Amino acid sequence: MVQKGKGILAADESLPTITKRFNAVGVECTEESRRAYRALLLTAAGVGEYLSGAILFEETLGQTTDDGMPLPQAAERQGIVPGVKVDKGKVALANAQGDMVTQGLDGLADRLQAYKT
């Protein structure tokens, strides 16, 4: 996924995180604004010269460019390998005040199979 001289785009912000980013610049966080933002990132002219991979949020897998191309395919057209964030975020660890644990192993095999198709 990594090529010499190129980076990886982490475009896998959770809904709360991307909402904070959009609010900070006065953009309403809707499914359409998120789609348009992600499409812009993945279709910018020449972006594939600088990126070898992109980690996407699950919602992105079902989103398309303005002309209907699935966003993962738009990344591939730029020579960018699309990946997907598979965890389900952090939650408090039971009986461990202040400690957090990442959730998402339950059902992971089924989600991975769905991502593949």
Buried (B, 14 or more C-beta within 10 A) or exposed (E): EEEEEBEBBEBBBBEEEBBEEBEEEEBEBEEEEBBBBBBEBBBEEEBBEEBBBBBBBBBBBEBBBEEEBBBBEBBBEBBBBBBBBBEBEEEEEEEEEEEEEEEBEEEEEEBEEEBEE
